[in-house]
Amino acid sequence: MTGFIGCGNMASAMIRGLVESGRFKGEDIAVYDLCMEKTEAFAKELSLKAAESETEIAEGCDVVVLSVKPNVFPSLLEKIGKTLSEKNPLVISIAAGKTTAEITDYLPYTPRLIRIMPNINAKVQAAISAFCGNERASAEDKAFVQSFCDCFGRGIEIEERLFSIYSAIGGCSPAFSFMFIDSMARAAVKNGMTKAQALEVAAQAVMGSAKLILESGEHPWN
C-alpha cells in the first residue's frame, strides 16, 4: 500500500498519474488530508482508500509519501516518527527545499528516504521529476521511485547537491515556457489570428520542439 499524507494539487496530480498509468490500482493507494471532504471525494473518484489520520497512513503503508508543505514537517514527523521507526516504510518527500538530512533530523531514526521534486506538468502526466536517496535507500527503493515518477512524466536520479540547479531548469522552466508561449500568441493575435488559434499553434510548436530534442538525440543548437 502506498500512502499520501497531504492531498493538495501536486499530490492529486501525481496520484491521478499513478492510477491512469495502469501501474497502480486505486485500492492500493491511501490518502489523508486535513480537508477531509475534498479528500473523500477525490478518493471516491479514483477508488482510493481515504485514511482518517496521518498515523493510519504510517501504520498501514509500505510506502509513505510526505506531500505537505515544508513548514508542516516538524510537527508531522514528531507525531508519526515513532510509528515510522517501528514499521520502517520507504519514505518519499516532495517538499521543496527540504534535504534528506533535514528530514532525518526531525525523526528518531534514519529512514529509507527518497526526496523527489516533480514540476507542475504532473497535472498532465508530463512532469520531469528529479530524485535522490539517502544512505538507507536501496537499489530496489530507487527502482520503485523511478517507476513511480515515470507514471506522471519522467524521473531522473541526480545527486542531491544538484537539486538547486534542477529547481531552476526543471522546476521554474514551465513558468518561463508559459511566458514564451503567451508572448508568441499575443503577437499573433495582434496581427490578426484568433486567440484560440494562436495559443494552439504556439503551444504545439513548443511541445513538438521539446519532443524532437528528446527523441532525436540532437543538440538543440544544431
C-alpha positions in Angstrom: 0.0 0.0 0.0 1.2 3.5 -0.9 0.0 6.3 1.3 0.0 10.0 0.8 -0.1 12.4 3.7 -1.3 15.6 2.1 -3.5 15.6 -1.0 -3.1 19.1 -2.5 -2.7 20.0 -6.1 0.7 18.3 -6.7 -0.1 15.1 -4.8 -3.5 14.7 -6.5 -1.9 15.2 -9.9 0.7 12.5 -9.0 -1.9 10.1 -7.8 -4.0 10.6 -10.9 -1.0 9.8 -13.0 -0.2 6.6 -10.9 -3.8 5.3 -11.4 -4.2 6.3 -15.0 -0.8 4.8 -16.0 -2.3 1.4 -15.0 0.8 0.6 -12.9 -1.1 1.3 -9.6 -4.6 0.3 -8.6 -6.7 2.9 -6.8 -7.4 0.4 -4.0 -3.6 0.2 -3.3 -3.3 3.9 -2.6 -4.4 5.5 0.6 -4.7 9.3 1.1 -5.1 11.6 4.1 -5.5 15.4 4.2 -6.9 17.8 6.7 -9.6 18.8 4.2 -11.5 15.5 4.6 -14.5 16.4 2.4 -12.3 17.1 -0.6 -10.1 14.1 0.1 -13.1 11.7 0.4 -14.5 13.0 -2.9 -11.1 12.5 -4.7 -10.7 9.0 -3.1 -14.2 8.0 -4.3 -13.4 9.2 -7.8 -10.3 7.1 -8.2 -11.4 4.2 -5.8 -8.7 5.2 -3.3 -8.7 4.5 0.4 -9.4 7.6 2.5 -7.5 7.4 5.7 -8.7 9.1 8.9 -5.3 10.2 10.2 -1.6 10.6 9.4 -0.8 7.7 11.8 -3.1 5.4 9.9 -1.0 6.0 6.8 2.2 5.5 8.7 1.0 2.2 10.3 -0.6 0.6 7.2 1.6 1.6 4.2 4.8 0.2 2.8 5.5 3.5 1.1 4.7 6.8 2.8 4.7 9.9 0.6 5.1 13.2 2.6 3.2 15.7 0.4 2.6 18.5 2.9 4.1 22.0 2.9 7.7 22.2 4.3 6.7 24.2 7.4 4.4 21.3 8.5 7.3 18.7 8.6 8.4 19.3 12.2 5.0 18.8 13.7 4.0 16.0 11.3 7.2 13.9 11.8 7.1 14.4 15.6 3.6 12.9 15.5 4.3 9.9 13.3 8.1 9.4 13.8 7.8 6.6 16.3 5.3 4.7 14.1 7.6 5.1 11.1 10.6 3.8 13.0 8.6 0.7 14.0 7.2 0.0 10.6 10.2 1.1 8.5 8.4 2.0 5.3 10.0 3.7 2.3 9.5 7.4 2.9 9.2 9.7 -0.1 9.3 13.5 0.3 8.1 16.0 -2.3 8.8 19.1 -0.1 10.7 21.8 -1.9 13.9 22.8 -0.2 13.9 20.1 2.5 17.1 18.0 2.2 17.2 14.3 3.2 19.4 15.3 6.1 16.9 17.9 7.4 14.1 15.5 7.1 16.0 12.8 9.0 16.8 15.3 11.8 13.0 15.5 12.5 12.8 11.8 13.1 14.0 9.5 15.9 15.8 7.2 13.4 17.3 7.2 9.9 14.6 6.2 7.4 14.7 4.7 4.0 14.3 8.1 2.4 14.0 9.4 -1.1 13.5 13.0 -2.0 11.7 13.8 -5.2 10.8 17.1 -6.9 8.2 16.9 -9.7 7.1 20.0 -11.6 3.6 21.4 -12.3 3.4 19.4 -15.5 2.5 16.4 -13.4 -1.1 17.7 -13.9 -0.9 16.3 -17.5 1.4 13.4 -16.7 4.3 15.2 -18.4 6.5 16.2 -15.4 10.2 15.9 -15.1 10.9 14.7 -11.6 14.4 14.6 -10.0 15.0 12.2 -7.2 17.8 11.2 -4.8 18.1 8.8 -1.9 19.8 8.7 1.4 22.3 6.1 2.5 19.5 3.7 3.6 17.6 3.8 0.3 18.3 0.6 -1.6 18.6 0.0 -5.3 15.1 -1.5 -5.2 13.8 1.6 -3.4 15.2 3.8 -6.2 13.9 1.5 -8.9 10.4 1.8 -7.4 10.7 5.6 -7.3 11.9 5.7 -10.9 8.8 3.7 -11.9 6.7 5.9 -9.6 7.9 9.1 -11.2 7.5 7.7 -14.7 3.8 7.4 -14.1 3.3 11.1 -14.3 6.1 12.0 -16.6 9.8 11.1 -16.4 12.0 10.5 -13.4 15.7 11.2 -13.3 18.1 10.4 -10.5 20.6 13.2 -9.6 23.0 13.9 -6.8 21.3 15.9 -4.0 23.9 18.7 -4.4 22.4 19.4 -7.8 18.8 19.9 -6.6 19.2 23.7 -6.6 20.3 23.6 -10.2 17.5 21.2 -11.1 15.0 23.6 -9.4 16.0 26.3 -11.8 15.8 24.3 -15.1 13.2 21.7 -14.1 11.0 23.4 -11.5 10.9 27.0 -12.8 11.1 26.4 -16.6 7.4 25.7 -17.0 6.7 29.2 -15.9 9.2 30.6 -18.4 7.7 28.4 -21.2 4.2 29.7 -20.4 5.5 33.2 -20.8 7.2 32.4 -24.1 4.1 30.7 -25.4 1.9 33.6 -24.3 4.2 36.2 -25.9 4.1 34.4 -29.2 0.4 34.0 -29.1 -0.1 37.7 -28.2 2.0 38.7 -31.2 -0.1 36.5 -33.5 -3.3 37.9 -32.1 -2.1 41.4 -32.6 -1.5 40.6 -36.3 -5.0 39.1 -36.9 -5.0 35.5 -35.6 -7.7 34.4 -33.1 -6.6 33.9 -29.5 -7.6 30.2 -29.6 -5.7 29.5 -32.8 -2.6 31.5 -31.6 -2.3 29.6 -28.4 -2.8 26.2 -30.1 -0.1 27.0 -32.7 2.4 28.4 -30.1 1.9 25.6 -27.6 2.0 22.8 -30.1 5.2 24.2 -31.7 6.9 24.3 -28.3 5.7 20.8 -27.4 6.8 19.4 -30.7 10.2 21.1 -30.4 10.8 19.5 -27.0 9.7 16.1 -28.3 12.1 16.4 -31.2 15.0 17.1 -28.9 14.2 14.2 -26.6 13.6 11.7 -29.3 16.2 12.7 -32.0 19.2 12.9 -29.6 20.2 16.1 -31.5 21.5 19.1 -29.7 19.0 22.0 -29.7 21.7 24.3 -31.1 22.0 22.3 -34.3 
